[in-house]
Amino acid sequence: MSLSLSSEVEARLREEAAKRDVTPEELATRAIEEYIPDRPALRAFIGMGASTSGRSAADAEEMLAEGFGR
């Protein structure tokens, strides 16, 4: 596979790869692997816990606001 990057993004990729002492290709691969999770690992994470409050993820913003005193 080949990717086309703008010269600015390519320069940033090369600079960061040099800092990490890896090739730009290796750094790009790592970044993509982190950005696009492996589906089996993702499925293993889903449903790890159970809610005892009776609230769902749809209530997350409200729960965060309550927790941070908004």
C-alpha positions in Angstrom: 0.0 0.0 0.0 1.2 3.5 -0.7 0.0 6.7 1.0 0.2 10.2 -0.4 1.1 12.8 2.3 1.4 16.5 2.0 4.9 17.7 2.3 4.1 19.2 5.7 2.8 15.9 7.1 5.6 13.9 5.6 8.1 16.3 7.2 6.4 15.9 10.6 6.3 12.1 10.2 10.0 12.0 9.4 10.9 14.3 12.3 9.0 12.3 14.8 10.3 9.0 13.5 13.9 10.3 13.9 13.1 11.3 17.5 11.9 7.8 18.2 14.7 6.1 16.3 12.3 4.3 14.0 11.6 4.5 10.2 8.7 6.7 9.0 7.0 3.6 7.8 7.2 2.0 11.2 5.9 5.1 12.9 3.0 5.4 10.4 2.1 1.7 10.9 2.1 2.2 14.7 -0.1 5.3 14.4 -2.6 3.5 12.2 -2.7 0.5 14.5 -3.5 2.7 17.5 -6.1 4.7 15.5 -7.9 1.7 14.1 -8.2 -0.8 17.0 -8.1 -4.6 16.4 -11.8 -5.6 16.5 -11.4 -8.8 18.7 -9.6 -6.7 21.4 -12.3 -4.1 21.1 -15.0 -6.7 21.6 -13.3 -8.1 24.6 -13.4 -4.6 26.2 -17.0 -4.0 25.5 -19.2 -5.1 28.3 -16.4 -5.6 30.9 -18.4 -3.9 33.6 -22.0 -3.6 34.6 -23.8 -0.5 35.7 -25.2 -0.6 39.2 -26.6 2.9 39.0 -29.2 2.1 36.4 -27.8 4.8 34.1 -26.4 4.2 30.7 -23.6 5.6 28.5 -26.2 7.9 27.0 -26.1 9.7 30.4 -22.4 10.3 30.3 -22.4 14.0 29.8 -24.8 14.5 32.7 -22.7 12.2 34.9 -19.5 14.0 34.1 -21.1 17.4 34.8 -22.3 16.1 38.2 -18.9 14.7 38.9 -17.1 17.9 38.1 -19.6 20.2 39.8 -20.8 22.0 36.6 
